[in-house]
Amino acid sequence: MANISKKSNEFYKRFKIQLDDSQNWPGPYMFKFIIKNNSEDLDKLKIIFSDYECNCKIKSSDKGNYKSISFEGVFESPTEIIDLYKKVSSLDNIISL
């Protein structure tokens, strides 16, 4: 697990290359996040993805302390993926997987 907000420009450059090499674009991609169950950040996360046609799945942890959230959809480019990760990184209580 890594908090994307701590990532450097070098990380994003390597990630873009990996995304470019992994498939043709536009193409499918799944974002995965973890938040505390009582966090208000779920609504903020949904707002970030509201402009995209995504399937959103939410699953609570066994003890109910955390939620796993995934957004799956078709995206235009690796740049779009990275831009979304950067927007999410502005939210303090979200862990990107």
C-alpha positions in Angstrom: 0.0 0.0 0.0 1.2 3.4 -0.8 -0.1 6.9 -0.2 0.0 8.5 -3.6 0.4 11.9 -2.1 3.9 10.9 -1.0 4.9 10.0 -4.6 7.4 12.0 -6.6 7.4 13.1 -10.1 9.7 10.3 -10.9 7.1 7.8 -9.6 4.5 9.3 -11.9 6.8 9.2 -14.9 7.6 5.5 -14.4 3.9 4.8 -13.7 2.9 6.5 -17.0 5.4 4.4 -18.9 4.0 1.2 -17.3 0.5 2.2 -18.1 1.4 3.0 -21.7 3.1 -0.3 -22.1 0.4 -2.4 -20.4 -2.4 -1.8 -22.8 -3.9 0.2 -25.6 -5.7 3.5 -24.7 -8.5 4.3 -24.2 -8.8 1.2 -22.0 -10.1 -0.3 -18.7 -8.6 0.6 -15.4 -9.5 -0.1 -11.8 -8.7 2.3 -8.9 -8.6 0.8 -5.4 -8.7 2.7 -2.2 -9.1 2.1 1.6 -10.7 4.6 4.0 -11.7 4.5 7.6 -15.3 3.4 8.0 -16.4 6.6 9.7 -14.6 8.8 7.2 -16.5 11.5 5.3 -13.9 11.1 2.5 -16.1 8.6 0.7 -18.4 11.3 -0.5 -15.4 13.4 -1.6 -14.0 10.4 -3.4 -17.3 9.8 -5.2 -17.3 13.5 -6.3 -13.8 13.1 -7.9 -15.1 10.2 -10.0 -18.6 11.7 -10.7 -17.6 12.9 -14.1 -16.6 9.3 -15.2 -18.8 6.3 -16.0 -17.4 3.9 -13.4 -18.7 1.0 -11.5 -18.2 1.7 -7.8 -17.9 -1.2 -5.3 -17.7 -0.7 -1.6 -16.8 -3.4 0.9 -16.5 -3.1 4.6 -13.7 -4.9 6.4 -14.5 -7.9 8.7 -14.3 -5.8 11.8 -16.0 -2.8 10.2 -13.2 -0.4 10.8 -12.3 0.2 7.1 -13.9 0.3 3.7 -12.4 -0.9 0.5 -13.6 1.2 -2.5 -13.0 0.4 -6.2 -13.9 2.4 -9.3 -13.7 0.6 -12.5 -14.2 2.2 -15.9 -12.7 3.0 -19.3 -10.3 5.9 -19.3 -8.7 7.8 -22.2 -5.1 7.7 -21.3 -2.4 7.1 -18.6 -2.4 10.9 -18.0 -6.0 10.8 -17.1 -5.3 8.0 -14.6 -2.5 9.9 -13.0 -4.5 13.1 -12.8 -7.2 11.2 -10.9 -4.7 9.8 -8.5 -3.3 13.3 -7.9 -6.8 14.6 -7.2 -7.4 11.8 -4.7 -4.0 12.5 -3.0 -5.5 15.8 -1.8 -7.7 13.8 0.6 -5.9 13.0 3.8 -7.6 9.8 5.0 -7.5 7.8 1.8 -4.9 5.1 1.0 -4.4 4.3 -2.6 -3.6 0.7 -3.5 
